[in-house]
Amino acid sequence: MVQAYILIQTDVGKASAVADTVGKVPGVIQAEDVTGPYDVIVRAQADSVDELGRIVVAKIQQVDGITRTLTCPVVHL
């Protein structure tokens, strides 16, 4: 199982709607709108890095209002 935090920048005024929509994507554990340089932070999980990439590119990045994402995989050192 691979988990990651996905940091999302949105169009002005879209953070809440983006968090609600992304929160319903299969594989997303949690989506919260936040303040700071990013507007939404998402925690997601998948069976592999490839599947995680497909979730980000094919599902999350397609949500209306998203301008940029940064995926940060969780590592256990």
Buried (B, 14 or more C-beta within 10 A) or exposed (E): EBBBBBBBBBEEEBBEBBBEBBBEBEBBEEBEBEEEEBBBBBBBBBEEEEEBBEBBEEBBBEBEBBEEBEBEEEEEE
